[in-house]
Amino acid sequence: MSSKTLLVGIGRQTGKTTKLIGLANAFDATVVTPTNAMAVNVKRMAQQMGAKVSATSLQNNGIKELREAGRPIIVDDADLILEDVLGVSIAAMTFDGRAFDARWTV
């Protein structure tokens, strides 16, 4: 089976996080956000949607802990995480498609 990365890259306030919450709920994945406040917001949104979703930020969980959890990872606002890690503004990104399984269409 080929593997792809799902890239949800549309404007602000258009439902991207809602879509990721649906995917996380369907596939028992953890949503990772850039900040603690954003993780709290994802949990609140998931609860309002009736979804059971785990959400954390890189501020709370190091990469090692996320890897050891053995669950799929869904990243919300990946550009902000990369900007924080790299310490520079991100103008554009590409993804190589290793992480996404074609079943992930909700």
Residue frames as a rotation matrix with the C-alpha (Angstrom) as fourth column:
MET 1
0.584 0.812 0.000 0.00
0.812 -0.584 0.000 0.00
0.000 0.000 -1.000 0.00
SER 2
-0.222 -0.673 0.706 1.37
0.580 -0.673 -0.459 3.39
0.784 0.307 0.540 -0.88
SER 3
0.031 0.124 -0.992 1.81
0.951 -0.308 -0.008 5.95
-0.306 -0.943 -0.127 1.83
LYS 4
-0.079 0.021 0.997 0.92
0.550 -0.833 0.061 9.63
0.832 0.552 0.055 1.55
THR 5
-0.802 -0.095 -0.590 0.88
0.552 -0.494 -0.672 12.65
-0.227 -0.864 0.449 3.81
LEU 6
0.273 0.918 0.287 -2.41
0.925 -0.332 0.184 14.44
0.264 0.215 -0.940 4.23
LEU 7
-0.833 -0.528 -0.166 -1.72
0.550 -0.824 -0.140 18.15
-0.063 -0.208 0.976 3.97
VAL 8
0.345 0.938 0.021 -4.57
0.936 -0.346 0.068 20.39
0.071 -0.004 -0.997 5.04
GLY 9
-0.597 -0.688 -0.412 -3.38
0.675 -0.709 0.205 23.83
-0.433 -0.156 0.888 4.00
ILE 10
0.029 0.663 0.748 -6.19
0.773 -0.490 0.404 26.27
0.634 0.567 -0.526 3.58
GLY 11
-0.254 -0.182 0.950 -6.80
-0.096 -0.973 -0.212 29.71
0.963 -0.145 0.229 5.07
ARG 12
-0.986 -0.137 0.093 -7.37
-0.088 -0.045 -0.995 30.68
0.141 -0.990 0.032 8.69
GLN 13
-0.556 0.804 0.212 -10.62
-0.464 -0.089 -0.881 29.74
-0.690 -0.588 0.422 10.42
THR 14
-0.191 0.456 -0.869 -11.64
-0.955 0.118 0.272 27.23
0.227 0.882 0.413 7.73
GLY 15
0.753 0.617 0.229 -11.96
-0.657 0.716 0.234 24.01
-0.020 -0.327 0.945 9.73
LYS 16
0.083 -0.801 -0.593 -8.44
-0.534 0.467 -0.705 22.55
0.842 0.375 -0.389 9.50
THR 17
-0.770 -0.393 0.502 -8.23
-0.621 0.280 -0.732 21.70
0.147 -0.876 -0.459 13.20
THR 18
0.140 0.902 0.408 -11.75
-0.838 0.328 -0.436 20.28
-0.527 -0.281 0.802 13.16
LYS 19
0.673 0.031 -0.739 -10.71
-0.588 0.629 -0.509 17.96
0.449 0.777 0.441 10.30
LEU 20
-0.362 -0.898 -0.248 -7.60
-0.459 0.404 -0.792 16.86
0.811 -0.173 -0.558 12.24
ILE 21
-0.522 0.268 0.810 -9.69
-0.801 0.172 -0.573 16.18
-0.293 -0.948 0.125 15.35
GLY 22
0.609 0.786 -0.105 -11.94
-0.758 0.539 -0.368 13.93
-0.233 0.304 0.924 13.26
LEU 23
0.382 -0.568 -0.729 -8.89
-0.412 0.601 -0.685 12.04
0.827 0.562 -0.005 11.96
ALA 24
-0.646 -0.667 0.372 -7.39
-0.602 0.146 -0.785 11.73
0.469 -0.731 -0.496 15.43
ASN 25
-0.115 0.705 0.700 -10.64
-0.872 0.266 -0.411 10.37
-0.476 -0.657 0.584 16.80
ALA 26
0.761 0.482 -0.434 -11.06
-0.646 0.624 -0.440 7.88
0.059 0.615 0.786 13.96
PHE 27
0.525 -0.649 -0.551 -7.51
-0.022 0.637 -0.771 6.53
0.851 0.417 0.320 14.16
ASP 28
0.915 -0.113 -0.387 -6.70
0.401 0.170 0.900 6.93
-0.036 -0.979 0.201 17.88
ALA 29
0.053 -0.903 0.426 -3.97
0.745 -0.248 -0.619 9.42
0.665 0.350 0.660 17.10
THR 30
0.140 -0.119 -0.983 -2.46
0.817 -0.547 0.183 12.11
-0.559 -0.829 0.021 19.30
VAL 31
0.727 0.096 0.680 -2.75
0.492 -0.763 -0.419 15.72
0.479 0.639 -0.602 18.13
VAL 32
-0.067 -0.822 -0.565 0.48
0.937 -0.246 0.247 17.66
-0.342 -0.513 0.787 18.68
THR 33
0.833 0.381 0.402 0.36
0.481 -0.857 -0.184 21.45
0.275 0.346 -0.897 18.75
PRO 34
0.002 -0.893 0.451 3.02
0.303 -0.429 -0.851 24.15
0.953 0.138 0.269 19.06
THR 35
-0.655 -0.220 0.723 1.80
-0.485 -0.612 -0.625 25.48
0.580 -0.760 0.294 22.43
ASN 36
-0.923 0.331 -0.198 0.03
0.363 0.571 -0.737 24.32
-0.130 -0.752 -0.646 25.57
ALA 37
-0.470 0.782 -0.410 -2.82
-0.390 -0.601 -0.698 26.78
-0.792 -0.168 0.588 24.96
MET 38
-0.294 0.336 -0.895 -3.40
-0.938 0.080 0.339 25.32
0.185 0.938 0.292 21.50
ALA 39
-0.840 -0.027 -0.541 -3.48
0.012 0.998 -0.068 21.77
0.542 -0.063 -0.838 22.94
VAL 40
-0.777 0.604 -0.177 -6.08
0.203 -0.026 -0.979 22.86
-0.596 -0.796 -0.103 25.49
ASN 41
-0.279 0.675 -0.684 -8.13
-0.798 -0.559 -0.226 24.37
-0.535 0.482 0.694 22.66
VAL 42
-0.547 0.045 -0.836 -7.94
-0.617 0.654 0.438 21.13
0.566 0.755 -0.330 20.65
LYS 43
-0.928 0.206 -0.312 -9.14
0.352 0.763 -0.542 19.14
0.127 -0.612 -0.780 23.67
ARG 44
-0.564 0.749 -0.347 -12.01
-0.134 -0.497 -0.857 21.62
-0.815 -0.437 0.381 24.19
MET 45
-0.276 0.432 -0.858 -13.01
-0.956 -0.219 0.197 21.45
-0.102 0.875 0.474 20.52
ALA 46
-0.765 -0.059 -0.642 -12.84
-0.241 0.950 0.199 17.64
0.598 0.307 -0.741 20.58
GLN 47
-0.866 0.471 -0.164 -15.06
0.346 0.330 -0.878 17.50
-0.360 -0.818 -0.450 23.64
GLN 48
-0.330 0.760 -0.559 -17.59
-0.544 -0.637 -0.546 19.80
-0.772 0.124 0.624 21.95
MET 49
-0.263 0.160 -0.951 -17.53
-0.923 0.245 0.297 17.48
0.281 0.956 0.084 18.93
GLY 50
0.712 0.509 0.483 -18.03
-0.657 0.725 0.204 14.41
-0.246 -0.463 0.851 21.13
ALA 51
0.598 -0.595 -0.537 -14.63
-0.182 0.552 -0.814 13.06
0.781 0.584 0.222 20.07
LYS 52
0.908 -0.419 0.026 -12.16
0.106 0.289 0.951 11.23
-0.406 -0.861 0.307 22.30
VAL 53
0.671 -0.682 0.291 -8.85
0.258 -0.153 -0.954 12.84
0.695 0.715 0.073 21.37
SER 54
0.482 -0.660 -0.576 -5.52
0.730 -0.061 0.681 13.12
-0.484 -0.749 0.453 23.12
ALA 55
0.709 -0.290 0.643 -3.75
0.305 -0.696 -0.650 16.42
0.636 0.657 -0.405 22.49
THR 56
0.518 -0.631 -0.578 -0.42
0.655 -0.142 0.742 17.69
-0.551 -0.763 0.340 23.72
SER 57
0.944 -0.322 -0.078 2.17
-0.304 -0.749 -0.588 20.24
0.131 0.579 -0.805 22.78
LEU 58
0.359 -0.897 -0.259 5.88
0.412 0.401 -0.818 19.93
0.837 0.187 0.514 22.31
GLN 59
-0.137 -0.340 0.930 6.13
-0.662 -0.667 -0.341 22.13
0.737 -0.663 -0.134 25.40
ASN 60
0.486 0.435 0.758 4.60
-0.863 0.377 0.337 19.24
-0.140 -0.818 0.558 27.42
ASN 61
0.772 -0.099 0.628 5.92
0.079 0.995 0.060 16.15
-0.631 0.003 0.776 25.67
GLY 62
-0.174 -0.893 -0.415 9.35
-0.644 -0.216 0.734 15.75
-0.745 0.395 -0.538 24.20
ILE 63
0.112 0.163 -0.980 9.68
-0.958 0.278 -0.063 14.01
0.262 0.947 0.188 20.87
LYS 64
-0.824 -0.490 -0.286 11.01
-0.394 0.857 -0.332 10.89
0.407 -0.161 -0.899 22.59
GLU 65
-0.725 0.606 0.327 7.87
-0.167 0.306 -0.937 10.53
-0.668 -0.735 -0.121 24.73
LEU 66
0.196 0.814 -0.546 5.63
-0.824 -0.165 -0.542 10.96
-0.531 0.556 0.639 21.70
ARG 67
-0.176 -0.360 -0.916 7.57
-0.839 0.542 -0.052 8.31
0.515 0.759 -0.398 19.80
GLU 68
-0.962 -0.274 0.002 7.44
-0.225 0.784 -0.579 5.89
0.157 -0.558 -0.815 22.71
ALA 69
-0.357 0.905 0.229 3.66
-0.645 -0.062 -0.762 6.24
-0.675 -0.420 0.606 23.00
GLY 70
-0.856 -0.102 0.506 3.34
0.203 0.835 0.511 4.20
-0.475 0.541 -0.694 19.79
ARG 71
0.221 0.973 0.063 0.30
0.579 -0.079 -0.811 6.10
-0.785 0.216 -0.581 18.54
PRO 72
-0.008 -0.162 0.987 -0.02
0.939 -0.339 -0.048 7.92
0.343 0.927 0.154 15.24
ILE 73
-0.393 -0.192 -0.899 0.77
0.554 -0.830 -0.065 11.63
-0.734 -0.523 0.433 15.49
ILE 74
0.311 0.499 0.809 -1.27
0.899 -0.431 -0.079 14.36
0.310 0.752 -0.582 13.85
VAL 75
-0.597 -0.631 -0.495 0.43
0.738 -0.674 -0.032 17.77
-0.313 -0.385 0.868 13.83
ASP 76
0.620 0.766 0.170 -1.67
0.784 -0.602 -0.151 20.91
-0.013 0.227 -0.974 13.97
ASP 77
0.967 -0.247 -0.057 0.05
-0.251 -0.962 -0.104 24.08
-0.029 0.114 -0.993 12.78
ALA 78
0.635 -0.757 0.153 3.23
0.747 0.652 0.126 22.31
-0.195 0.035 0.980 11.66
ASP 79
0.308 -0.530 0.790 4.61
0.469 -0.638 -0.611 25.57
0.827 0.559 0.052 10.33
LEU 80
0.649 -0.035 0.760 4.59
-0.555 -0.705 0.442 27.09
0.520 -0.708 -0.477 13.82
ILE 81
0.897 -0.365 0.248 6.35
0.066 0.666 0.743 24.03
-0.436 -0.651 0.622 15.27
LEU 82
0.433 -0.768 0.472 9.04
0.888 0.274 -0.369 24.19
0.155 0.579 0.801 12.58
GLU 83
0.413 -0.263 0.872 9.49
0.034 -0.952 -0.303 27.92
0.910 0.155 -0.384 13.08
ASP 84
0.835 -0.070 0.545 10.00
-0.547 -0.199 0.813 27.33
0.052 -0.977 -0.205 16.80
VAL 85
0.778 -0.550 0.305 12.40
0.400 0.807 0.435 24.42
-0.485 -0.217 0.847 16.30
LEU 86
0.244 -0.699 0.673 14.41
0.940 0.000 -0.341 26.14
0.239 0.715 0.657 13.57
GLY 87
-0.026 -0.217 -0.976 14.14
0.648 -0.747 0.149 29.66
-0.761 -0.628 0.160 14.95
VAL 88
-0.934 -0.228 -0.275 13.27
-0.059 -0.660 0.749 31.17
-0.353 0.715 0.603 11.58
SER 89
0.012 0.958 -0.285 10.13
-0.658 -0.207 -0.724 32.01
-0.753 0.197 0.628 9.60
ILE 90
-0.503 -0.076 0.861 8.93
0.412 0.855 0.316 29.31
-0.760 0.513 -0.399 7.21
ALA 91
-0.507 0.278 -0.816 8.13
-0.696 -0.691 0.196 30.55
-0.510 0.667 0.543 3.71
ALA 92
0.328 0.583 -0.743 7.21
-0.869 0.495 0.005 27.15
0.371 0.644 0.669 2.20
MET 93
-0.242 -0.359 0.901 7.30
-0.689 0.717 0.101 23.45
-0.683 -0.597 -0.421 3.05
THR 94
-0.032 0.279 -0.960 7.23
-0.774 0.600 0.200 20.11
0.632 0.750 0.197 1.29
PHE 95
0.163 0.128 0.978 6.36
-0.775 0.631 0.047 16.67
-0.611 -0.765 0.202 2.65
ASP 96
-0.668 -0.560 -0.490 7.64
-0.744 0.502 0.442 13.37
-0.001 0.660 -0.752 1.36
GLY 97
0.142 0.898 -0.417 4.55
-0.871 0.313 0.378 11.30
0.470 0.309 0.827 2.12
ARG 98
-0.674 -0.460 -0.578 5.88
-0.188 0.864 -0.468 8.63
0.714 -0.207 -0.669 4.47
ALA 99
-0.975 0.113 0.194 3.47
-0.191 0.039 -0.981 9.18
-0.118 -0.993 -0.017 7.33
PHE 100
-0.289 0.954 -0.079 -0.01
-0.813 -0.288 -0.506 9.05
-0.506 -0.082 0.859 5.84
ASP 101
-0.841 0.131 0.525 -1.91
0.261 0.948 0.182 5.88
-0.474 0.290 -0.832 5.04
ALA 102
-0.867 0.497 0.039 -4.61
-0.150 -0.335 0.930 6.07
0.476 0.800 0.365 2.36
ARG 103
-0.294 0.795 -0.531 -7.21
0.835 0.484 0.262 4.81
0.465 -0.366 -0.806 4.90
TRP 104
-0.525 0.001 -0.851 -7.06
0.679 -0.603 -0.419 8.22
-0.514 -0.798 0.316 6.59
THR 105
-0.871 0.341 0.354 -9.88
0.039 -0.671 0.741 9.84
0.490 0.659 0.571 4.70
VAL 106
-0.529 0.690 -0.495 -12.55
0.770 0.144 -0.622 11.07
-0.357 -0.710 -0.607 7.07
